[in-house]
Amino acid sequence: MPGLISEVPPATPSESLQHFSRRLAFETDCSDVHQSQKTGNVDYVLVDVRSDEAFLKAHVPGAINIPTRTITQERMADYPINTLFVVYCAGPHCNGVHRAAVRLAGLGFLVKEMIGGLTGWIDEGLPLQGENIPAPVDGFSCEC
């Protein structure tokens, strides 16, 4: 009798290779963003897609704030079409980051999600910027 994990057979190695390789085309993580900042190899625009108020409270250093609802052709007109945007929101419980990615991709921009969002950044023990950085137990709301 198969166990809970093997009850549904795993993908073949070639299917797994394709699946996980594709995920890397859509996602990056907090550690890679932080490392690129430390080395000065920042070839993307880091975007916090939460509200202005949430951004001012606390955000990832180096991020700019473009709330999801404000991502329009007019707002993004100053960026070259080949700009790579790395977007994040409050954390994995929020789909605002996916809405922002849809908007950016719909406008023809390259986009990746920083998985984990602000929650992931904090979980990695990385520093924040902002006017009122909450204690980790306070958490963050989507506000996007």
Summary of the structure (lengths in Angstrom):
residues: 144
radius of gyration: 17.0
end to end distance: 46.3
largest distance: 59.6
contacts: 398
relative contact order: 0.20
helix: 38%
strand: 15%
